[in-house]
């Protein structure tokens, strides 16, 4: 899984067309480099302090990727609730059931995790209402469909 941080170089609301295009090209190149079936994990900023930036980045990512899944958590180093996003054309992090996540952790010999587990994986994608309001309708509809499918 590739990681990138577009938040630092994100274009301002006005006159940011060139920077937006560069951001989309860079993300597309990352996906090409890591191959088909890849997912890109991005820091998208704080939905509390920078809601316009988060909204814009999610909308931009939705024009490039078929699946855009924002998630949020408190990051002590940043001192804030922080937004991240998993974007892919094929991989949907909501499709990973908690028991499968737990099995993959065990199969890979990962031990002594202090935070992450199968239930936390799913919970990270449960957004508070103020964050949900920033998600483009297309992504929000897909999130509802993925959750409904996962419950069956």
C-alpha positions in Angstrom: 0.0 0.0 0.0 1.4 3.4 -1.0 1.1 6.4 1.2 1.2 10.1 0.3 0.2 13.3 1.9 -1.5 15.7 -0.5 -2.7 17.9 2.3 0.5 19.8 2.5 0.5 20.7 -1.2 -3.2 21.1 -1.7 -4.3 24.0 -3.8 -6.0 27.0 -2.3 -9.7 27.3 -3.1 -9.2 30.0 -5.7 -6.7 29.6 -8.6 -5.7 26.1 -7.6 -6.4 24.4 -11.0 -2.7 23.7 -11.8 -1.9 22.4 -8.4 -5.0 20.2 -8.4 -4.0 18.7 -11.8 -0.5 18.1 -10.5 -1.9 16.4 -7.4 -4.2 14.1 -9.5 -1.3 13.2 -11.8 1.0 12.4 -8.9 -1.6 10.2 -7.3 -2.2 8.4 -10.6 1.5 7.8 -11.1 1.7 6.3 -7.6 -1.0 3.9 -8.5 0.7 3.0 -11.8 4.0 2.4 -9.9 2.5 0.1 -7.3 0.3 -1.7 -9.8 -3.3 -2.6 -10.5 -5.3 -3.6 -7.5 -3.4 -1.1 -5.3 -4.8 1.2 -2.7 -3.4 4.6 -1.9 -3.6 5.8 1.8 -3.6 9.5 2.2 -3.6 12.1 5.0 -6.3 14.6 4.0 -6.1 17.0 7.0 -8.4 17.7 9.9 -12.1 17.8 9.1 -12.5 19.9 12.2 -10.0 22.6 11.3 -9.9 22.3 7.5 -13.3 21.1 6.4 -13.1 22.8 3.0 -9.8 21.2 2.2 -11.0 17.8 3.3 -14.2 18.2 1.2 -12.2 19.3 -1.9 -9.6 16.5 -1.6 -12.3 13.8 -1.2 -14.1 15.3 -4.3 -10.9 15.3 -6.3 -10.0 11.7 -5.3 -13.5 10.6 -6.3 -12.8 11.8 -9.8 -9.7 9.6 -10.0 -10.7 6.5 -8.0 -13.8 4.2 -8.1 -13.6 3.6 -4.3 -12.8 6.5 -1.9 -13.1 5.7 1.8 -12.4 8.4 4.3 -11.6 7.5 7.9 -10.9 9.5 11.0 -9.0 9.2 14.3 -7.4 11.2 16.9 -3.6 11.5 16.2 -1.8 12.5 19.4 1.2 13.9 17.5 -1.1 16.3 15.6 -3.2 17.0 18.7 -6.3 16.8 16.6 -8.9 14.5 15.1 -7.4 13.7 11.7 -8.8 12.6 8.4 -7.2 10.0 6.2 -8.5 8.3 3.1 -8.0 4.9 1.4 -8.5 5.2 -2.4 -8.5 2.4 -5.0 -10.2 1.2 -8.2 -10.5 -2.3 -6.8 -9.9 -2.6 -3.1 -12.6 -1.6 -0.6 -11.4 -1.5 3.0 -15.0 -1.8 4.2 -15.1 -5.3 2.6 -12.6 -6.6 5.1 -14.5 -8.3 7.9 -13.0 -8.0 11.4 -12.4 -11.8 11.7 -10.4 -11.8 8.4 -8.4 -8.8 9.6 -7.6 -10.6 12.9 -6.6 -13.7 10.9 -4.3 -11.8 8.6 -2.6 -10.2 11.7 -2.0 -13.7 13.2 -0.9 -15.2 9.8 1.7 -12.5 9.4 3.0 -13.0 13.0 2.2 -9.5 14.1 2.0 -9.3 17.8 1.6 -6.8 20.7 -0.5 -4.3 18.8 -1.6 -1.6 21.1 -4.3 -0.1 18.9 -5.2 -1.9 15.7 -7.5 -4.9 15.5 -10.3 -6.2 13.3 -13.0 -4.2 15.1 -11.0 -1.0 15.0 -10.4 -1.4 11.3 -14.1 -1.3 10.7 -14.7 1.4 13.3 -12.2 3.8 11.7 -14.5 4.2 8.8 -17.6 5.1 10.9 -17.6 8.9 10.5 -19.1 11.4 12.8 -21.8 13.5 11.2 -19.6 16.6 10.7 -17.2 14.4 8.7 -20.0 12.6 6.8 -21.2 16.0 5.5 -17.8 16.5 3.7 -18.0 13.2 1.8 -19.2 13.5 -1.9 -22.6 11.9 -2.5 -21.1 9.3 -4.8 -18.7 8.1 -2.0 -21.4 8.3 0.7 -23.7 6.1 -1.4 -21.0 3.5 -1.9 -20.2 3.5 1.8 -23.8 2.8 2.6 -23.9 0.0 0.0 -20.6 -1.5 1.3 -21.8 -1.5 4.9 -25.2 -3.0 4.0 -23.4 -5.8 2.0 -21.0 -6.4 4.9 -23.8 -7.0 7.4 -25.3 -9.8 5.3 
